[in-house]
Amino acid sequence: MAVSISSFTEAMSRVPAPVTVATTVTPDGRAWGFTASSFCSLSLRPPLILLCLAKEAESHLAFTRAGSFLINVLAAEHAPVALHFARRSHRKVATSGFVPCEKGLPGLPEATARVACSTHSVVAGGDHSIIVGLVESTYVSDRIPLSYCDRAFARPTPLGPDDAGPRKEHDDPHSQGTADLARRDRLRSR
Ligand SMILES: Cc1cc2nc3c(=O)[nH]c(=O)nc-3n(C[C@H](O)[C@H](O)[C@H](O)COP(=O)(O)O)c2cc1C
């Protein structure tokens, strides 16, 4: 038997997520945007990302038919921007202060990062569509990113050395251990 929706959403509320605003422009010149936490990296070669958009969203047709779109990764001070783009309004982009950025698409100049994509594919995912983007260009700033966890906006705080505990060589079998990295640095400095 499938899990109840409340148990599912309760569990997912414990998963910290990024907060982004995806934008696109349709051939009639209309700009679209929505707040999306379902943004993540998908593939390195080729560089792919994905985000999920509810089929019932007003912007669903615009994004699933779009040739390109721009992901704006919001910074810690951008909770009002996230709320603005989580509303239903035809004038969201026009009233947002976003300006033409990568590919001429509406972007937030003070974003933590921007990821400009051409649409790679659109895959069905229950009541959402999974939009896969081929990353064409990126912009990165040093602004602290906004995150969403426990149904609230949050600011990630790096752990201090005491919180993280001593790093063990076998923590991550895919990464080079600190001893390996130190050895590499010694070899390079010779
Ligand atoms: C923090 C946050 C994250 C959200 N993430 C998503 C998401 O990943 N996918 C989605 O379809 N809606 C998401 N939403 C809801 C949409 O932003 C909202 O339904 C919006 O009205 C859709 O815009 P539209 O109906 O104008 O297209 C999120 C809302 C918030 C506040």
The ligand as an ORCA input file, in Angstrom:
! r2SCAN-3c Opt
* xyz 0 1
  C      10.211     27.150     -1.438
  C       9.272     26.748     -2.565
  C       9.686     25.768     -3.458
  C       8.860     25.359     -4.514
  N       9.303     24.408     -5.392
  C       8.511     24.022     -6.415
  C       8.971     23.058     -7.369
  O      10.109     22.579     -7.312
  N       8.126     22.697     -8.361
  C       6.858     23.226     -8.484
  O       6.135     22.845     -9.417
  N       6.395     24.145     -7.601
  C       7.196     24.576     -6.584
  N       6.759     25.515     -5.714
  C       5.433     26.095     -5.917
  C       5.402     27.082     -7.108
  O       6.408     28.079     -6.995
  C       4.028     27.758     -7.184
  O       3.037     26.758     -7.327
  C       3.887     28.759     -8.316
  O       2.663     29.409     -8.177
  C       3.881     28.168     -9.670
  O       3.776     29.244    -10.528
  P       2.712     29.324    -11.711
  O       1.441     28.665    -11.268
  O       2.566     30.811    -11.967
  O       3.354     28.620    -12.863
  C       7.577     25.954     -4.664
  C       7.168     26.958     -3.762
  C       8.006     27.343     -2.729
  C       7.541     28.433     -1.776
*
